């Protein structure tokens, strides 16, 4: 189980490498949506609004004026690759500053149906021993870590995960933290 860090409110957060990976997944999703859209300006606006940012907030974050954001959204300018990178990263950084809720929601939407049967984050930490006893589980490995705390669980349909998940889509099973119990059916 990987390390988690605590945010300023003392809540557990996802490890930095995993968080970076999740941001990359969402970055590619947004970039693909913008590039493939018939109306780039409307799509830029859609994403900015999804992340609850005003033109001014996003402009300040990426170092441009609000009128430039307005020009791109109105179709008076055509965004290049450099601008798109700044635009998307600005939105993702703003979301991360607020806890990454939108990023996690977008990653969860990518999960094929019925692969993740249940996913939950605990309000208080629970020891691995407590979980094993609650489900009448048998610990077959890592018995030295039974007192280690976990912060959530995921139940995964093993066969569907093998059939439908590609590469790093398996990271969706981690939810908000990788310090969790993962049950494969």
N, C-alpha and C positions, 0 to 999 in steps of 0.2 A: 504494500500500500504506500502511495506516495505522500510526500509532505504537503500540508496545506498551510496557509498563512492566515492570520487574522486581519480583518479590516479595522478601520478606526472605531467601529462600534463593537469590536470584540467578536464578530461573527466569523465562522470559518469560511475561507475562500478556496477556490480551485487553485492547484499548483500553477506556477507561472508557465512552465512548458505546455501544460494542457490548455491553459487560458489562451496562450499564443496560437495554439493549433485551432481552437474554436474560433478565434477571430479570423484566422486565415480561411476557414471554411465559409464563414459568413461574408468575408471580403469577396471571395470568388462568386458567391451566390449573387451578391448585389451587383458586382461588376458585370457578370453575365447578363443579368436582367437589364441593366442600363444599355449595354452594347447591343443586345438583341432587340431592344424596344423600337417601335416605329416612331415614337415621340420621346426623344431623349430628355427634353425639358420636363415633360410631365412625370417621367420616371424619376428624374433627380428630385423633383418636388415630392413625389410619393414617398421616397426613402427618407428625405429630410423630415417630413411630417411624421413618418413612422417612428423616428427616433426622437420625436417631440422637441425639435430644435427650430428656433426662428432663423430667418435668413441672417440676422445680425449675430446670433450666437454662433452659428456655423462659420460665418465669415471671420469673426474674431479668432476662432479656433484654428482656422487654416491660413490666416494672414492675408485675407483679401477684404474688399469692401462689400457691404451688403448688396450694392448695385450690381456687382459682378455676379453674385449668386442669382440675383433676379434676372440678369441678362441670359444666363445659361438656362434657367428654368422657363423663361419666356421664349426660348429658341432664337434669341438674337445673337447668341454665340454658340459655337459647336465645341464641346469639351474635347480636349486631347487627353492622352493617356496620363500625363503628369497631373493635370487638374483632377481627373477621375480618382487617381490614387489619393490625392490630398483630400478630396471631398469625402470619399468613403472612409479613409482613416480618421478624419475629423469626427465623423458620426460615431464610429466605433469607439474612439477614445472618450467621447462624451458619454456614451453608454457605460463604458467601463468605470468612469468616474462616479456613476450612479449605481454600480453594482453588477453591471452586465446583464440585466434582466432581458433586454431585447435580443441580445446576442444568443443567450441560452434558449430563448423561445424559438429563434430562427433555426438553431441547430436541432432542436427537438422536432421541428416540423419536417426535417429531412429524413427522419427515421421511418423506414417502411412500416406499414400498418401491421399490428399484432406481433411485432418482434419483441418490443418491450411491453411486457404484460402489466408491470407495476413499477413505479419509481416514486420514492418518497425521501424527503430530508427530515431528520429528527430535529425537534426543538431543543433537546438536550442530548449530550453524548450518551451512548450505550456501549457497554463492553461486548466484545465478541462472544464471551462466555454467556452473557445474558441472552443474546440472540440465539445461540446454539441451543440453550436450554428451552427457550420459548417455542422453538419449532421442532423440538426433539431431534435436533441435528447431530450428526456424528462428525467430529473434527478429525480429518484425516491428514492434515498437514498444518504446519505453523502452530503447533500446540503451545509453543513458548509465548505466543502473542495473544493468548486468550483474554488477558486483562486490558489489552489495547482498546481504546475507544474508537467507535465508528460514528458516522454522522448521517447515515442514510442507508437505503437498500434499493436494489434493482432486481426484478425478476425478468429473466430473458427466456424466450422460447428458443432453445438451442438450435433446433433444426432450421427454423426460419432465419435465425441470425446467420447461420452458415450459408444458407441459400441466398439471402437478400443483401446482407451487409457487404460492402466493398471496402477494402483497406481500412482507412482511418474512420469509417462510419462506426466502428466498434466503440469509439470514444464516447458516443452518445449514451452508453450505458452508465457513464460516471455521473450524470446529473450535475449537481452543483459542487460535488466534492468527489475525489477519488478514494477517500477514506470511508469505504462503505462495504456492505455485504452484497455480493452479486450471486444470485441463485439462477442456475441454468436448469431448465426443465427438460 
